[in-house]
Amino acid sequence: MYAAYRLRLAGQSMRIFEAGDDLGGTWYWNRYPGARVDIPGVDYMFSFDADRSRDWRWPEKYATQPEILRYLNQVADKHDLRHDMQFGTRVTRAHWDDTLSGYRVRTDYGDEIGCRYLVMATGCLSVPKDLDIPGVENFTGEVYFTSRWPHEPVDFTGKRVGVVGTGSSGIQSIPLIAAQAAQLVVFQRTPCFSIPAHNGPIAPDKLAQLLDDSAYRQAAKYSFAGVPLERTITPAFSVSADERRQRYEGAWQRGELLEVLNLYTDVMSNPLANNDFEPSRVSCTPRYV
Ligand SMILES: Cc1cc2nc3c(=O)[nH]c(=O)nc-3n(C[C@H](O)[C@H](O)[C@H](O)COP(=O)(O)OP(=O)(O)OC[C@H]3O[C@@H](n4cnc5c(N)ncnc54)[C@H](O)[C@@H]3O)c2cc1C
């Protein structure tokens, strides 16, 4: 969507092919129960849309998939971005052609086009992992992939459900599926840990910052991950164990993912610093079935 916006500004003509039947990418495909962003919604917005804080209000800190999809559609409509998009069309082949001095592109819809530039906005997480469990062909029940969830809600009432994986999608969907299912078993290869989200309404001080958001957005632009946050310069073991525990506790209580990654310079690179944060809280014991 951003590429479409910028290329139009640059006066380029373009065709955009999308395999899905509508726009949204990640947020079009991932419709599983509980799907949400893991950074605050106010920070997960298009920077090219200058009036975003005025025109869009997230009802809660961490937006759900349906809200994000609504937001993306609102931005597309506002900037007339659907104009060049062709949905339900997968690019199957693209190669450079010297005679054309450009690419020849084919789609499964039968399009054959030539173009000078080819932008692969195909996503970093858009291909689901295949089912590669020996014997799975003998399973006669229903199989769902979080990243290819049906558009209609799936009713698990009275069913026995197995969830494979405890990454973000597993963690988000397990409690909601468990609330419906007769029984739910989680298959976990590698335990991971998760911090509490403390989701809820957006804090008043954050809303105040967004009233005139130019300073906030400028800080985001030069930040570590698009969220204004002063980078720490303190290594974990340069402070006392008591001080570390207090900071861990504060971050845990606030539930800000990026704050956790930014607690100490080496929390993500030094295993000792990482372990110092982790074992005080993890109660994630694998259960083998
Ligand atoms: C469940 C989930 C939660 C996430 N939460 C966050 C978050 O909180 N914060 C964050 O920063 N990131 C998050 N991400 C990462 C997310 O993928 C990116 O933030 C962002 O949406 C990626 O956008 P994209 O346009 O690069 O790719 P995508 O949104 O993946 O879009 C790529 C599109 O290309 C299409 N495509 C692929 N191949 C072809 C082809 N051959 N022909 C035609 N079309 C094709 C796909 O159908 C897809 O629609 C999350 C990802 C997932 C899966």
The ligand as an SDF file (V2000), in Angstrom:
LIG
                    3D

 53 58  0  0  0  0  0  0  0  0999 V2000
   -0.3270  -12.7760   13.3140 C   0  0  0  0  0  0  0  0  0  0  0  0
    0.6900  -11.7160   13.0100 C   0  0  0  0  0  0  0  0  0  0  0  0
    0.8310  -10.6090   13.8390 C   0  0  0  0  0  0  0  0  0  0  0  0
    1.7720   -9.6120   13.5500 C   0  0  0  0  0  0  0  0  0  0  0  0
    1.8810   -8.5540   14.3970 N   0  0  0  0  0  0  0  0  0  0  0  0
    2.7990   -7.5980   14.1330 C   0  0  0  0  0  0  0  0  0  0  0  0
    2.9550   -6.4810   15.0190 C   0  0  0  0  0  0  0  0  0  0  0  0
    2.2990   -6.3710   16.0350 O   0  0  0  0  0  0  0  0  0  0  0  0
    3.8750   -5.5420   14.7010 N   0  0  0  0  0  0  0  0  0  0  0  0
    4.6430   -5.6530   13.5690 C   0  0  0  0  0  0  0  0  0  0  0  0
    5.4370   -4.7620   13.3080 O   0  0  0  0  0  0  0  0  0  0  0  0
    4.5050   -6.7050   12.7320 N   0  0  0  0  0  0  0  0  0  0  0  0
    3.6210   -7.6620   12.9920 C   0  0  0  0  0  0  0  0  0  0  0  0
    3.5050   -8.7390   12.1420 N   0  0  0  0  0  0  0  0  0  0  0  0
    4.3570   -8.7960   10.9760 C   0  0  0  0  0  0  0  0  0  0  0  0
    3.5580   -8.3860    9.7340 C   0  0  0  0  0  0  0  0  0  0  0  0
    3.6980   -9.4090    8.7980 O   0  0  0  0  0  0  0  0  0  0  0  0
    4.0720   -7.0540    9.2100 C   0  0  0  0  0  0  0  0  0  0  0  0
    3.8670   -6.0850   10.2330 O   0  0  0  0  0  0  0  0  0  0  0  0
    3.3490   -6.5430    7.9490 C   0  0  0  0  0  0  0  0  0  0  0  0
    1.9720   -6.7810    7.9730 O   0  0  0  0  0  0  0  0  0  0  0  0
    3.9590   -7.1470    6.7240 C   0  0  0  0  0  0  0  0  0  0  0  0
    3.4570   -6.4200    5.6240 O   0  0  0  0  0  0  0  0  0  0  0  0
    3.9270   -6.7090    4.1620 P   0  0  0  0  0  0  0  0  0  0  0  0
    3.1370   -5.8090    3.2680 O   0  0  0  0  0  0  0  0  0  0  0  0
    5.4050   -6.6770    4.0910 O   0  0  0  0  0  0  0  0  0  0  0  0
    3.5290   -8.2420    3.9020 O   0  0  0  0  0  0  0  0  0  0  0  0
    2.1380   -8.9950    4.0340 P   0  0  0  0  0  0  0  0  0  0  0  0
    1.1820   -8.2590    4.8960 O   0  0  0  0  0  0  0  0  0  0  0  0
    2.4520  -10.4310    4.3550 O   0  0  0  0  0  0  0  0  0  0  0  0
    1.5790   -8.9350    2.5270 O   0  0  0  0  0  0  0  0  0  0  0  0
    2.1620   -9.6820    1.4990 C   0  0  0  0  0  0  0  0  0  0  0  0
    1.0860   -9.9780    0.4680 C   0  0  0  0  0  0  0  0  0  0  0  0
    1.7010  -10.4940   -0.6950 O   0  0  0  0  0  0  0  0  0  0  0  0
    0.8160  -11.4500   -1.2410 C   0  0  0  0  0  0  0  0  0  0  0  0
    1.6100  -12.3550   -2.0920 N   0  0  0  0  0  0  0  0  0  0  0  0
    2.6580  -13.1440   -1.7280 C   0  0  0  0  0  0  0  0  0  0  0  0
    3.1430  -13.7900   -2.8060 N   0  0  0  0  0  0  0  0  0  0  0  0
    2.3820  -13.4070   -3.8600 C   0  0  0  0  0  0  0  0  0  0  0  0
    2.3810  -13.7330   -5.2590 C   0  0  0  0  0  0  0  0  0  0  0  0
    3.2710  -14.5890   -5.7920 N   0  0  0  0  0  0  0  0  0  0  0  0
    1.4450  -13.1610   -6.0610 N   0  0  0  0  0  0  0  0  0  0  0  0
    0.5330  -12.2740   -5.5400 C   0  0  0  0  0  0  0  0  0  0  0  0
    0.4850  -11.9420   -4.2400 N   0  0  0  0  0  0  0  0  0  0  0  0
    1.3960  -12.4990   -3.4170 C   0  0  0  0  0  0  0  0  0  0  0  0
    0.2290  -12.1800   -0.0320 C   0  0  0  0  0  0  0  0  0  0  0  0
   -1.0220  -12.7760   -0.3600 O   0  0  0  0  0  0  0  0  0  0  0  0
    0.0820  -11.0150    0.9540 C   0  0  0  0  0  0  0  0  0  0  0  0
   -1.2270  -10.4810    0.9340 O   0  0  0  0  0  0  0  0  0  0  0  0
    2.5890   -9.7460   12.4050 C   0  0  0  0  0  0  0  0  0  0  0  0
    2.4600  -10.8760   11.5700 C   0  0  0  0  0  0  0  0  0  0  0  0
    1.5360  -11.8530   11.8570 C   0  0  0  0  0  0  0  0  0  0  0  0
    1.4550  -13.0430   10.9290 C   0  0  0  0  0  0  0  0  0  0  0  0
  1  2  1  0
  2  3  1  0
  2 52  2  0
  3  4  2  0
  4  5  1  0
  4 50  1  0
  5  6  2  0
  6  7  1  0
  6 13  1  0
  7  8  2  0
  7  9  1  0
  9 10  1  0
 10 11  2  0
 10 12  1  0
 12 13  2  0
 13 14  1  0
 14 15  1  0
 14 50  1  0
 15 16  1  0
 16 17  1  0
 16 18  1  0
 18 19  1  0
 18 20  1  0
 20 21  1  0
 20 22  1  0
 22 23  1  0
 23 24  1  0
 24 25  2  0
 24 26  1  0
 24 27  1  0
 27 28  1  0
 28 29  2  0
 28 30  1  0
 28 31  1  0
 31 32  1  0
 32 33  1  0
 33 34  1  0
 33 48  1  0
 34 35  1  0
 35 36  1  0
 35 46  1  0
 36 37  1  0
 36 45  1  0
 37 38  2  0
 38 39  1  0
 39 40  1  0
 39 45  2  0
 40 41  1  0
 40 42  2  0
 42 43  1  0
 43 44  2  0
 44 45  1  0
 46 47  1  0
 46 48  1  0
 48 49  1  0
 50 51  2  0
 51 52  1  0
 52 53  1  0
M  END
$$$$
